[in-house]
Amino acid sequence: SAVISQKPSRDICQRGTSLTIQCQVDSQVTMMFWYRQQPGQSLTLIATANQGSEATYESGFVIDKFPISRPNLTFSTLTVSNMSPEDSSIYLCSVVLGQQYFGPGTRLTVT
Amino acid sequence: GIQVEQSPPDLILQEGANSTLRCNFSDSVNNLQWFHQNPWGQLINLFYIPSGTKQNGRLSATTVATERYSLLYISSSQTTDSGVYFCAVEGQAGTALIFGKGTTLSVSS
């Protein structure tokens, strides 16, 4: 199994600012995934982050808006840039260790 | 890509009732998982079940991979079972999960 922590757990931000979300895993993993869950919706994959290479983004998500870092095998960050109210969501990271495990999420509200 | 459909979208139960949630998927999958998202937003792993049947207390799940569906059974439901239940599939090993839209369960006392 995997234990995943995320920081911050929640935040309220002004539009036009940026927020960096941290994801820490207690095991070394090759791939980490970042998901977004908009209010009342299901989870949508933002990008796949491999250590030592550029993240791979899904259709509709771009690096300028959601830059990702993956400096080692246990840590990753997702930045939500130039935020607007439409970015208000829960952001979750996940890893694969046999099955997939999710962090507790970061609840972001943009005003 | 693989499509995941869950039914019903909403379910209202009295405490003590039983229920069955269904997940259909459009192609063969490497993995299937059921999650419960509690009212605070946390995703809780219920089952890792690419095939076969598993049970954990009042919950059980069955996946029939050849027919591309999975069922989640909740028996003797309790108010703490309320929340959203997601089915998610992994197309190829090591790839991200594709989520269904979820079933919102409300259990009243």
Chai-1 contact restraints between the chains, C-beta under 6 A:
chainA,res_idxA,chainB,res_idxB,connection_type,confidence,min_distance_angstrom,max_distance_angstrom,comment,restraint_id
A,F33,B,A96,contact,1.0,0.0,6.0,A-B,restraint_1
A,S42,B,F99,contact,1.0,0.0,6.0,A-B,restraint_2
A,S42,B,K101,contact,1.0,0.0,6.0,A-B,restraint_3
A,S42,B,G102,contact,1.0,0.0,6.0,A-B,restraint_4
A,L43,B,F99,contact,1.0,0.0,6.0,A-B,restraint_5
A,L45,B,A96,contact,1.0,0.0,6.0,A-B,restraint_6
A,I90,B,G41,contact,1.0,0.0,6.0,A-B,restraint_7
A,V96,B,G94,contact,1.0,0.0,6.0,A-B,restraint_8
A,Q99,B,Q33,contact,1.0,0.0,6.0,A-B,restraint_9
A,Q99,B,Y48,contact,1.0,0.0,6.0,A-B,restraint_10
A,Q100,B,L97,contact,1.0,0.0,6.0,A-B,restraint_11
A,F102,B,L43,contact,1.0,0.0,6.0,A-B,restraint_12
A,P104,B,Q42,contact,1.0,0.0,6.0,A-B,restraint_13
A,G105,B,G41,contact,1.0,0.0,6.0,A-B,restraint_14
